[in-house]
Amino acid sequence: MSGRLAGKVAIVTGAGSAGPGWGNGRATAAIFAREGARVLVVDRDAEPLESTLEVIAEEGGTAVAHTCDVTDSAAVAGMVEAARTAFGRIDVLVNNVGGSRHGGPVELDEQTWQAQLDTNLSSAYLGCKHVIPVMKEQGGGAIVNIASTSGLRWTGSAQVGYASAKAGVIQLSKVVAVQHAPDRIRVNTVVPGQLHTPMVEARLAGQRTGGDVDALLAQRQARIPLGFMGDGRDTAHAALFLASDEARFVTGTEIVVDGGMTARCD
């Protein structure tokens, strides 16, 4: 299969989806496969991966499903080994797992705070920890971490755990990029804004607008200068560039995918 990732092997975590449509992980896995990568699609639960595998198979792509709790170091080590067993190498890692919980430091209980850090930041740390030795042995690779505009600025809701963790992802990428540049391992971040992914219907509307999906969509869209919301495919295309050889001279930086939202001063 030809394409921008032809001959490469990629791991994409969070590659299931909270519901029908294009979540960041499912879209990334599908577009990577379309561009020639062989993909280990990873999620905590097996069922959401089935639809991702179906999408990839319909286009003639190659993917293998693997269940993994990416907050568990031993499980992440097993994920890396599963990719090597299935495909022989690892060229690209996309650390995509994340999820927000409402609340500032007073409202957010300590257990939820820690869980937010584990899910959104430690998962990226563990992915890097276990895949970098493989990439060093191979002579290089590309890591793409998925953050959020909540890690850059206030985005309409107090979610201090999520925002802090996603800000940490951006800086983690910079530090790892500089440290491992001599190993020819590039590390970058995609920073999605307020996209219309299945998470809107599955979780966010219940948290923010009492289950009123249309009200939440209207609130989010009003913040976007382009006047419409993207979806997971927009995140995926940014990740595709960063994972490809077209980005051979790009490391330690971010691509913000938000329709101009964070460029506004109001």
C-alpha positions as MATLAB code, in Angstrom:
seq = 'MSGRLAGKVAIVTGAGSAGPGWGNGRATAAIFAREGARVLVVDRDAEPLESTLEVIAEEGGTAVAHTCDVTDSAAVAGMVEAARTAFGRIDVLVNNVGGSRHGGPVELDEQTWQAQLDTNLSSAYLGCKHVIPVMKEQGGGAIVNIASTSGLRWTGSAQVGYASAKAGVIQLSKVVAVQHAPDRIRVNTVVPGQLHTPMVEARLAGQRTGGDVDALLAQRQARIPLGFMGDGRDTAHAALFLASDEARFVTGTEIVVDGGMTARCD';
ca = [
       0.000    0.000    0.000;
       1.343    3.432   -0.909;
       0.840    6.594    1.091;
       2.531    9.082    3.380;
       3.116    6.406    6.048;
       3.857    3.506    3.705;
       6.048    0.901    5.366;
       5.606    2.349    8.846;
       4.129    0.775   11.960;
       2.049    2.947   14.284;
       0.493    2.548   17.715;
      -2.594    4.689   18.308;
      -4.011    4.692   21.827;
      -7.602    5.626   22.577;
      -8.459    4.287   19.129;
     -11.986    3.273   20.056;
     -14.700    5.901   20.300;
     -17.340    6.955   22.791;
     -19.993    6.541   20.099;
     -20.639    6.769   16.359;
     -18.579    9.315   14.486;
     -14.998   10.500   14.384;
     -13.236   10.605   17.705;
      -9.588   11.643   17.639;
      -8.253    8.118   18.089;
     -10.508    6.338   15.619;
      -9.921    9.005   12.981;
      -6.158    8.894   13.502;
      -6.014    5.115   13.236;
      -8.175    5.096   10.105;
      -6.273    7.881    8.339;
      -2.892    6.384    9.245;
      -3.989    3.037    7.799;
      -5.316    4.793    4.702;
      -1.874    6.339    4.282;
      -0.162    2.953    4.369;
       0.694    2.369    8.023;
       0.132   -0.904    9.779;
      -1.605    0.091   12.988;
      -1.940   -1.361   16.469;
      -5.255    0.130   17.583;
      -5.427    0.336   21.366;
      -8.214    1.010   23.820;
      -9.101    0.059   27.371;
     -12.203   -1.772   26.143;
     -12.358   -4.217   23.247;
     -15.845   -3.369   21.956;
     -15.147    0.189   20.703;
     -12.185   -1.129   18.718;
     -14.402   -3.335   16.575;
     -15.868   -0.379   14.697;
     -12.389    1.068   14.190;
     -11.182   -2.226   12.725;
     -14.219   -2.332   10.434;
     -13.503    1.150    9.085;
      -9.881    0.237    8.384;
     -10.761   -3.116    6.822;
     -13.306   -1.519    4.484;
     -10.498    0.532    2.957;
      -8.093   -2.391    2.712;
      -5.867   -1.239    5.553;
      -4.016   -3.330    8.115;
      -4.724   -3.113   11.828;
      -4.588   -5.290   14.927;
      -6.587   -4.549   18.070;
      -5.059   -4.566   21.541;
      -6.714   -3.784   24.866;
      -4.618   -1.873   27.369;
      -4.986    0.355   30.414;
      -2.448    3.016   29.460;
      -2.172    4.221   33.057;
      -0.594    0.858   33.983;
       3.128    0.638   33.246;
       3.235   -3.131   32.843;
       0.245   -3.007   30.502;
       1.906   -0.318   28.362;
       5.071   -2.422   28.178;
       2.840   -5.271   26.970;
       1.288   -2.969   24.353;
       4.715   -2.130   22.957;
       5.648   -5.800   22.841;
       2.354   -6.616   21.113;
       3.183   -4.142   18.350;
       6.628   -5.641   17.884;
       5.191   -9.146   17.814;
       2.534   -8.226   15.274;
       4.595   -6.003   12.989;
       8.267   -6.310   13.933;
       8.941   -2.647   14.710;
       7.400    0.650   15.894;
       7.868    3.836   13.884;
       5.087    6.031   15.278;
       3.353    6.352   18.653;
       0.254    8.506   19.094;
      -0.585    9.055   22.770;
      -4.234   10.014   22.446;
      -5.955    8.957   25.667;
      -7.742   11.664   27.639;
     -10.928   12.833   29.256;
     -12.056   15.759   31.378;
     -13.833   16.122   34.703;
     -15.498   19.332   35.830;
     -14.306   21.280   38.828;
     -11.734   23.666   40.230;
      -9.460   22.803   43.164;
     -12.249   23.240   45.712;
     -14.895   21.202   43.902;
     -12.631   18.474   42.488;
     -11.909   15.771   45.052;
      -8.324   14.598   45.434;
      -8.967   11.149   44.018;
     -10.446   12.614   40.823;
      -7.565   15.095   40.570;
      -5.054   12.240   40.667;
      -7.085   10.203   38.190;
      -7.104   13.170   35.795;
      -3.323   13.407   35.956;
      -2.948    9.660   35.450;
      -5.319    9.483   32.482;
      -4.233   12.610   30.660;
      -0.533   12.965   31.502;
       0.899    9.768   32.967;
      -0.481    7.832   30.000;
       1.697    9.907   27.647;
       4.700    9.560   29.949;
       4.310    5.780   30.047;
       3.913    5.535   26.289;
       7.144    7.478   25.814;
       8.910    5.503   28.542;
       8.295    2.144   26.921;
       8.463    2.977   23.217;
      11.587    5.167   23.185;
      14.030    2.286   23.816;
      12.538    0.492   20.794;
      12.813    3.586   18.601;
      16.409    4.182   19.744;
      17.313    0.627   18.807;
      15.755    1.128   15.363;
      17.472    4.459   14.765;
      14.531    6.816   15.174;
      10.784    7.348   15.216;
       8.030    9.870   15.767;
       5.851   10.426   18.825;
       2.713   12.553   18.634;
       1.039   13.489   21.898;
      -2.545   14.775   21.900;
      -3.143   17.657   24.302;
      -5.987   20.210   24.375;
      -6.508   23.938   24.126;
      -7.557   23.654   27.786;
      -3.830   23.293   28.415;
      -3.290   26.733   26.868;
      -6.147   28.873   28.165;
      -9.602   28.937   29.777;
     -12.009   27.242   27.384;
     -15.343   27.872   29.087;
     -15.410   25.457   32.006;
     -13.451   24.892   35.211;
     -11.646   21.585   34.714;
      -8.434   22.151   36.613;
      -7.226   18.547   36.571;
      -7.668   18.145   32.829;
      -6.224   21.574   32.004;
      -3.178   21.042   34.212;
      -2.515   17.602   32.778;
      -2.837   18.728   29.166;
      -0.499   21.653   29.805;
       1.892   19.049   31.165;
       1.604   17.001   27.975;
       2.772   19.983   25.924;
       5.847   20.488   28.094;
       6.538   16.757   28.340;
       6.731   16.700   24.542;
       9.245   19.553   24.468;
      11.543   18.002   27.070;
      11.483   14.546   25.485;
      11.978   16.047   22.008;
      15.170   17.842   23.001;
      16.549   14.939   25.024;
      16.021   12.414   22.247;
      16.751   14.531   19.184;
      20.216   12.915   18.921;
      18.416    9.560   18.710;
      16.414   10.825   15.711;
      13.190   10.555   17.694;
      10.864   13.460   16.982;
       8.229   14.401   19.573;
       5.432   16.871   18.886;
       1.970   17.730   20.151;
      -1.382   18.239   18.487;
      -3.562   20.650   20.473;
      -7.223   20.176   19.473;
      -9.827   22.771   20.319;
     -13.527   22.269   20.829;
     -14.315   19.628   18.257;
     -17.576   17.811   17.666;
     -16.497   14.308   18.589;
     -18.707   11.520   19.997;
     -17.625   12.628   23.476;
     -19.992   15.610   23.161;
     -23.053   13.383   23.174;
     -21.604   10.639   25.377;
     -20.323   12.752   28.263;
     -19.842   16.489   27.869;
     -23.452   17.543   27.340;
     -24.417   15.799   30.561;
     -21.609   17.553   32.437;
     -22.107   21.039   31.016;
     -25.685   21.635   29.799;
     -27.844   19.103   31.591;
     -27.799   16.783   28.592;
     -28.795   19.452   26.037;
     -26.472   18.589   23.144;
     -27.638   21.432   20.906;
     -27.030   24.002   23.643;
     -23.508   22.729   24.217;
     -22.720   22.704   20.502;
     -23.969   26.289   20.199;
     -21.822   27.414   23.129;
     -18.720   25.780   21.705;
     -19.233   26.983   18.160;
     -19.715   30.583   19.322;
     -16.097   30.607   20.511;
     -14.666   29.593   17.125;
     -13.738   32.358   14.653;
     -14.091   30.042   11.648;
     -17.722   29.545   12.636;
     -17.854   25.762   12.582;
     -16.521   22.872   14.623;
     -14.081   20.364   13.289;
     -14.009   16.716   14.336;
     -11.475   13.994   15.003;
     -10.353   13.943   11.383;
      -8.880   17.408   11.802;
      -6.786   16.198   14.725;
      -5.819   13.129   12.713;
      -4.576   15.074    9.702;
      -2.337   17.193   11.938;
      -1.001   14.021   13.572;
      -0.443   12.519   10.123;
       1.817   15.388    9.106;
       3.815   15.183   12.335;
       4.179   11.412   12.009;
       5.243   11.528    8.375;
       8.658   12.150    6.856;
       7.331   15.491    5.637;
       7.891   16.675    9.221;
      11.474   15.397    9.377;
      12.699   18.814   10.618;
       9.830   19.393   13.059;
      10.223   18.482   16.718;
       9.436   19.940   20.124;
       6.504   22.007   18.927;
       2.702   22.055   18.646;
       0.023   22.298   15.994;
      -3.113   23.961   17.373;
      -6.274   22.676   15.666;
      -9.027   24.927   16.953;
     -10.492   27.112   14.214;
      -8.736   30.151   15.651;
     -10.270   29.918   19.124;
      -7.100   30.392   21.176;
      -6.021   33.336   19.003;
      -8.993   35.367   20.260;
      -8.555   37.658   23.243;
     -12.175   37.398   24.455;
];
